Each structure stands twice: as C-alpha cells, then as structure tokens.
Amino acid sequence: MSKQTIFAPKGIKPMGPYTPAIRMGDLLFISGQVGIDPESGQFVEGGVAAQAKQVLENLKGLVETGGSSMDKVLKTTMFLTNMADFATVNEVYAQYFASEPPARSTIQVVALPGGALVEIEAIASV
C-alpha cells in the first residue's frame, strides 16, 4: 500500500512544506484548511462566518478530489483564534454536516497561519 498525494485542481496553495491531503488505502487525511479563496489567493472578507464557509468549501474540494464525500468524513479538528466564535462557526459547519456529523475536537489557539480566524483538518473514509 502506497500513499497518494492529493491536490485539489482549484485548491489553495499550501502555506508551508506539507501536502494538502494524503490518501492511504481507504483513509484520506486532509491538512488544515483556512478561509483563503483559491481564485484570489486572499482570505475572504466577512469575518469568521465567511472564513468558515470558505474553509469548508476548501475541505470539500480536497475530500472529493481524494475520492470521498463530506458524508464520509469521520473526524475533524477545528482551531479557532477566539472561542467566542464557536456558535457562529457551528452554524456554518452544520450546513456541511447536517446529518450524522463526524467526531470533532475544537481547540482555541493564539494565532493561525496568515491571520486566519478558523482552520479545520479532517480524516475521511474512501
């Protein structure tokens, strides 16, 4: 079994020396995604809700490019720079995981790359 690197055709460029996603067997590991619009290369405007939506669109693109779907996401880890944004991000998150949402951890951090407000990583089955 060999690992396969996954780059979404319209995905954001990594901000460091990492691969956006790795597929190994029937598992897909997606690196943390931030709210950058792949077309402009800039963070979307509109605060944490807009960034969360873009994060989840970026995540969805990698999940689908890796041969899976959002309903097969098993686990996510969400990083917030402000835990007061938890409810707002949950509202957006629930739109992508309406039924049987994945297991999840949420962690408040001091800062995220590029000044992001939210970052989400995931593990999905294929």
Secondary structure as a PSIPRED ss2 file (coil, helix, strand):
# PSIPRED VFORMAT (PSIPRED V4.0)

   1 M C   1.000  0.000  0.000
   2 S C   1.000  0.000  0.000
   3 K E   0.000  0.000  1.000
   4 Q E   0.000  0.000  1.000
   5 T E   0.000  0.000  1.000
   6 I E   0.000  0.000  1.000
   7 F C   1.000  0.000  0.000
   8 A C   1.000  0.000  0.000
   9 P C   1.000  0.000  0.000
  10 K C   1.000  0.000  0.000
  11 G C   1.000  0.000  0.000
  12 I C   1.000  0.000  0.000
  13 K C   1.000  0.000  0.000
  14 P C   1.000  0.000  0.000
  15 M C   1.000  0.000  0.000
  16 G C   1.000  0.000  0.000
  17 P C   1.000  0.000  0.000
  18 Y C   1.000  0.000  0.000
  19 T C   1.000  0.000  0.000
  20 P C   1.000  0.000  0.000
  21 A E   0.000  0.000  1.000
  22 I E   0.000  0.000  1.000
  23 R E   0.000  0.000  1.000
  24 M E   0.000  0.000  1.000
  25 G C   1.000  0.000  0.000
  26 D C   1.000  0.000  0.000
  27 L E   0.000  0.000  1.000
  28 L E   0.000  0.000  1.000
  29 F E   0.000  0.000  1.000
  30 I E   0.000  0.000  1.000
  31 S E   0.000  0.000  1.000
  32 G E   0.000  0.000  1.000
  33 Q E   0.000  0.000  1.000
  34 V C   1.000  0.000  0.000
  35 G C   1.000  0.000  0.000
  36 I E   0.000  0.000  1.000
  37 D C   1.000  0.000  0.000
  38 P C   1.000  0.000  0.000
  39 E C   1.000  0.000  0.000
  40 S C   1.000  0.000  0.000
  41 G C   1.000  0.000  0.000
  42 Q C   1.000  0.000  0.000
  43 F E   0.000  0.000  1.000
  44 V C   1.000  0.000  0.000
  45 E C   1.000  0.000  0.000
  46 G C   1.000  0.000  0.000
  47 G H   0.000  1.000  0.000
  48 V H   0.000  1.000  0.000
  49 A H   0.000  1.000  0.000
  50 A H   0.000  1.000  0.000
  51 Q H   0.000  1.000  0.000
  52 A H   0.000  1.000  0.000
  53 K H   0.000  1.000  0.000
  54 Q H   0.000  1.000  0.000
  55 V H   0.000  1.000  0.000
  56 L H   0.000  1.000  0.000
  57 E H   0.000  1.000  0.000
  58 N H   0.000  1.000  0.000
  59 L H   0.000  1.000  0.000
  60 K H   0.000  1.000  0.000
  61 G H   0.000  1.000  0.000
  62 L H   0.000  1.000  0.000
  63 V H   0.000  1.000  0.000
  64 E H   0.000  1.000  0.000
  65 T H   0.000  1.000  0.000
  66 G C   1.000  0.000  0.000
  67 G C   1.000  0.000  0.000
  68 S C   1.000  0.000  0.000
  69 S C   1.000  0.000  0.000
  70 M H   0.000  1.000  0.000
  71 D H   0.000  1.000  0.000
  72 K H   0.000  1.000  0.000
  73 V E   0.000  0.000  1.000
  74 L E   0.000  0.000  1.000
  75 K E   0.000  0.000  1.000
  76 T E   0.000  0.000  1.000
  77 T E   0.000  0.000  1.000
  78 M E   0.000  0.000  1.000
  79 F E   0.000  0.000  1.000
  80 L E   0.000  0.000  1.000
  81 T C   1.000  0.000  0.000
  82 N C   1.000  0.000  0.000
  83 M H   0.000  1.000  0.000
  84 A H   0.000  1.000  0.000
  85 D H   0.000  1.000  0.000
  86 F H   0.000  1.000  0.000
  87 A H   0.000  1.000  0.000
  88 T H   0.000  1.000  0.000
  89 V H   0.000  1.000  0.000
  90 N H   0.000  1.000  0.000
  91 E H   0.000  1.000  0.000
  92 V H   0.000  1.000  0.000
  93 Y H   0.000  1.000  0.000
  94 A H   0.000  1.000  0.000
  95 Q H   0.000  1.000  0.000
  96 Y H   0.000  1.000  0.000
  97 F C   1.000  0.000  0.000
  98 A C   1.000  0.000  0.000
  99 S C   1.000  0.000  0.000
 100 E C   1.000  0.000  0.000
 101 P C   1.000  0.000  0.000
 102 P C   1.000  0.000  0.000
 103 A E   0.000  0.000  1.000
 104 R E   0.000  0.000  1.000
 105 S E   0.000  0.000  1.000
 106 T E   0.000  0.000  1.000
 107 I E   0.000  0.000  1.000
 108 Q E   0.000  0.000  1.000
 109 V C   1.000  0.000  0.000
 110 V C   1.000  0.000  0.000
 111 A C   1.000  0.000  0.000
 112 L C   1.000  0.000  0.000
 113 P H   0.000  1.000  0.000
 114 G H   0.000  1.000  0.000
 115 G H   0.000  1.000  0.000
 116 A C   1.000  0.000  0.000
 117 L C   1.000  0.000  0.000
 118 V E   0.000  0.000  1.000
 119 E E   0.000  0.000  1.000
 120 I E   0.000  0.000  1.000
 121 E E   0.000  0.000  1.000
 122 A E   0.000  0.000  1.000
 123 I E   0.000  0.000  1.000
 124 A E   0.000  0.000  1.000
 125 S E   0.000  0.000  1.000
 126 V C   1.000  0.000  0.000
